[in-house]
């Protein structure tokens, strides 16, 4: 086993020798403390090693990436940012520097596990948790969540394309009426022009009506519905809401619904779709993923 002292220990020894240079001779202290005088004098000329200087440079880039992500990127995503910028450091080095600088990514909320529910009588579960698709507009998922404001609840409906995990439609409203979902889906229809797209939802009342099925048929959508009380059947939409709440809302109570809507729109349009790296997409954002695969086709 090697008995070579660590770099940190050697630097501490050099610091000790420097601070006691008026009391003892350098030669004597080097001999007693087990370091070479030549190494000490070299350190005096350049007290910060090349590696330490490089660590400091990388840490500045790491802090910039971490700040730009609003504090949500951990080492894997920061590493991808650095690699995209042309850096060649390892993922382990990024993790070490973030750990030493106490840069910790925001953690998500725990998801309550529910027992498997019964399938819908009206609309079958056609998706069957097949969350990976190979073409855009093959399958969408939609769901609703709520956000607190001092004016009362604000409800958010989203439509997510499973191909790229892009939010292709969204809408907010002070009530959870059927129009909330329809407005979100209409945005997705105008943007994507689907043909035979599967659209999966939970068993909310907004999705179980005859009017919903007629709306889907008239817009060339094929409805699919989760089993009752089973959030895993719509896990990708649940995952997006978890990201939104841990990365942007952070248990904030907005002053009013207008401010909440503007902040959510900024998160979806300017960050989530355009910039946020997604592990499912190989570290690309939804828009980058779609652009990359569009060029390959």
C-alpha positions in Angstrom: 0.0 0.0 0.0 1.3 3.5 -0.9 2.3 5.7 2.0 2.5 8.8 -0.2 0.8 11.7 1.6 -2.3 13.3 0.0 -2.1 16.6 -1.9 -4.1 18.3 0.8 -1.9 17.0 3.6 1.3 18.2 1.8 -0.2 21.7 1.3 -1.1 21.8 5.0 2.5 20.8 5.8 3.9 23.5 3.6 1.6 26.1 5.3 2.9 24.9 8.7 6.5 25.3 7.6 5.9 28.7 6.2 4.2 30.0 9.3 7.0 28.6 11.6 9.9 29.7 9.4 11.2 32.2 12.0 11.3 29.6 14.7 12.8 26.6 13.0 14.9 26.0 9.9 13.2 24.9 6.8 15.5 21.9 6.4 14.8 20.6 9.9 11.0 21.0 9.5 11.0 19.3 6.1 13.0 16.4 7.5 10.8 15.9 10.6 7.5 16.4 8.6 8.6 14.1 5.8 8.5 16.5 2.8 11.2 17.5 0.4 12.7 21.0 0.7 12.7 21.3 -3.1 8.9 20.7 -3.1 8.4 23.3 -0.4 10.4 26.0 -2.3 8.5 25.2 -5.5 5.3 25.6 -3.6 6.4 29.0 -2.4 6.8 30.1 -5.9 3.4 28.8 -6.9 1.3 28.1 -3.8 -1.8 27.3 -5.8 -1.3 24.2 -8.0 -2.4 24.0 -11.6 -5.1 21.6 -10.7 -6.5 23.8 -8.0 -6.5 26.7 -10.4 -8.4 24.6 -13.0 -10.8 23.5 -10.3 -11.5 27.2 -9.5 -12.1 27.9 -13.2 -14.5 24.9 -13.5 -16.3 25.9 -10.4 -17.2 29.3 -11.9 -18.7 27.5 -14.9 -20.5 25.1 -12.7 -22.0 27.9 -10.6 -23.1 29.7 -13.8 -24.9 26.5 -15.0 -26.4 25.8 -11.6 -27.7 29.4 -11.4 -29.1 29.4 -14.9 -31.1 26.3 -14.0 -32.6 28.1 -11.0 -30.8 25.7 -8.7 -32.4 22.4 -10.0 -29.5 20.9 -11.9 -27.4 18.2 -10.2 -24.0 17.1 -11.3 -25.2 15.0 -14.4 -27.0 17.9 -16.0 -24.3 20.5 -15.1 -21.8 18.1 -16.6 -23.8 18.0 -19.9 -23.8 21.9 -19.9 -20.0 21.9 -19.5 -19.5 19.3 -22.2 -21.7 21.2 -24.6 -19.5 24.3 -23.9 -16.4 22.3 -24.9 -15.1 21.3 -21.5 -13.5 17.8 -21.1 -13.7 17.3 -17.3 -15.3 14.1 -15.9 -18.7 13.9 -14.3 -17.1 12.8 -11.0 -15.0 15.9 -10.9 -18.1 18.1 -11.4 -19.9 16.2 -8.6 -16.9 16.7 -6.3 -16.7 20.4 -6.9 -20.4 20.8 -6.5 -20.2 18.9 -3.2 -17.3 21.0 -1.9 -19.2 24.2 -2.9 -22.4 22.9 -1.3 -24.3 23.2 -4.5 -27.3 20.9 -4.1 -30.0 20.3 -6.6 -33.6 20.8 -5.5 -35.3 17.5 -4.5 -38.7 16.4 -5.5 -41.7 15.6 -3.4 -42.7 12.1 -2.4 -45.4 10.6 -4.5 -48.2 8.8 -2.7 -48.5 5.1 -3.8 -52.0 4.1 -4.5 -53.5 0.6 -5.0 -54.4 -0.3 -8.5 -57.9 0.9 -9.5 -60.6 -0.4 -11.8 -60.4 0.5 -15.5 -62.9 3.0 -16.9 -66.1 1.5 -18.2 -66.6 4.2 -20.9 -63.0 4.7 -22.2 -60.4 1.9 -22.1 -56.7 2.4 -21.1 -55.2 2.2 -24.6 -51.8 3.6 -23.5 -51.1 0.8 -21.0 -48.0 2.7 -19.7 -46.3 2.7 -23.0 -44.6 6.0 -22.3 -41.8 5.7 -25.0 -42.9 6.4 -28.5 -40.8 6.9 -31.7 -42.7 9.6 -33.5 -44.2 13.0 -32.6 -48.0 13.1 -32.0 -48.2 9.4 -31.5 -49.4 9.8 -27.9 -50.2 12.7 -25.7 -51.0 12.7 -22.0 -53.0 15.4 -20.2 -53.8 16.2 -16.6 -54.8 19.0 -14.2 -53.1 20.4 -11.1 -53.7 23.3 -8.8 -51.6 26.2 -7.6 -52.1 28.4 -4.6 -52.7 32.1 -4.8 -54.0 34.7 -2.4 -57.0 35.1 -4.7 -57.8 31.4 -4.4 -56.8 28.3 -6.4 -55.5 28.5 -9.9 -56.0 25.3 -12.0 -53.5 24.3 -14.7 -54.2 21.8 -17.5 -51.3 20.6 -19.7 -50.9 18.4 -22.8 -47.6 16.6 -23.1 -46.2 14.8 -26.2 -44.6 11.5 -25.0 -42.2 11.6 -27.9 -40.2 14.6 -26.7 -41.8 15.3 -23.3 -42.7 18.7 -24.7 -45.7 20.6 -23.3 -47.6 21.3 -26.5 -50.7 22.8 -24.9 -51.6 24.4 -21.5 -54.3 26.6 -20.0 -55.1 28.1 -16.6 -58.4 29.0 -15.0 -59.9 29.9 -11.6 -62.2 26.9 -11.9 -61.8 23.3 -12.9 -64.6 23.2 -15.5 -64.4 21.3 -18.7 -63.3 24.4 -20.7 -60.0 24.4 -18.9 -59.0 21.1 -20.5 -60.5 21.9 -23.8 -58.5 25.2 -24.0 -55.2 23.3 -23.3 -56.0 20.6 -25.9 -57.1 23.2 -28.5 -53.7 24.9 -28.1 -52.0 21.5 -28.7 -54.2 20.8 -31.8 -53.5 24.2 -33.3 -49.7 23.7 -32.8 -49.4 20.1 -33.8 -52.3 19.2 -36.1 -52.7 15.6 -34.9 -54.1 12.7 -36.9 -55.1 9.7 -34.9 -53.1 10.8 -31.8 -53.8 8.9 -28.6 -54.7 11.3 -25.8 -54.5 9.7 -22.3 -56.0 11.2 -19.1 -57.1 10.1 -15.7 -60.8 9.5 -14.8 -61.6 13.1 -14.0 -65.2 14.2 -14.8 -63.7 16.5 -17.5 -62.6 13.4 -19.5 -65.4 11.0 -19.0 -68.3 12.8 -20.7 -69.9 12.3 -24.0 -68.9 15.8 -25.0 -65.2 14.9 -24.4 -65.5 11.8 -26.6 -67.2 13.9 -29.4 -64.5 16.5 -29.1 -61.8 13.9 -29.5 -63.5 12.4 -32.5 -64.0 15.7 -34.3 -60.3 16.6 -33.8 -58.9 13.2 -34.8 -57.9 12.2 -31.3 -58.3 8.7 -29.7 -59.1 9.0 -26.0 -57.5 6.7 -23.4 -58.2 6.7 -19.7 -56.2 5.5 -16.6 -57.6 3.1 -14.1 -59.4 4.9 -11.2 -57.1 6.2 -8.5 -53.9 5.0 -10.2 -51.4 7.8 -10.8 -48.8 5.5 -12.4 -51.0 5.1 -15.5 -50.4 8.8 -16.1 -46.9 9.0 -14.5 -45.3 11.3 -17.1 -47.8 14.1 -16.6 -47.5 13.6 -12.8 -43.7 13.9 -13.2 -44.0 17.2 -15.1 -46.2 18.7 -12.3 -43.6 17.5 -9.7 -40.8 19.3 -11.7 -42.9 22.5 -12.0 -43.6 22.6 -8.3 -40.1 21.8 -7.0 -38.2 23.8 -9.6 -40.3 26.9 -10.0 -43.2 27.2 -7.5 -41.3 25.8 -4.5 -44.4 26.0 -2.2 -44.9 29.7 -3.1 -48.3 31.3 -2.6 -48.6 33.8 -5.5 -50.1 37.2 -4.9 -52.7 36.7 -7.6 -53.7 34.4 -10.4 -52.2 36.7 -13.1 -48.7 36.5 -11.6 -49.0 32.8 -11.2 -50.1 32.3 -14.8 -47.2 34.5 -16.1 -44.7 32.6 -14.0 -46.0 29.2 -15.2 -46.0 30.4 -18.8 -42.4 31.5 -18.4 -41.4 28.1 -16.9 -43.0 26.1 -19.7 -42.1 28.3 -22.7 -38.7 29.7 -21.7 -37.2 27.0 -19.5 -38.9 23.6 -19.6 -39.5 23.2 -23.4 -36.5 25.3 -24.5 -33.7 24.7 -22.1 -34.3 22.1 -19.4 -32.3 19.0 -19.9 -34.3 15.8 -19.7 -32.7 12.5 -18.7 -35.2 10.6 -20.8 -34.0 12.5 -23.9 -30.3 11.9 -23.4 -29.7 15.2 -21.7 -31.5 17.4 -24.4 -34.4 19.7 -23.9 -37.7 18.8 -25.6 -37.2 21.4 -28.3 -33.5 20.4 -28.9 -34.6 16.7 -29.1 -37.3 17.5 -31.7 -34.9 19.7 -33.7 -32.2 17.1 -33.7 -34.4 14.2 -34.8 -36.1 16.4 -37.4 -32.8 17.0 -39.1 -32.1 13.2 -39.1 -35.4 12.3 -40.8 
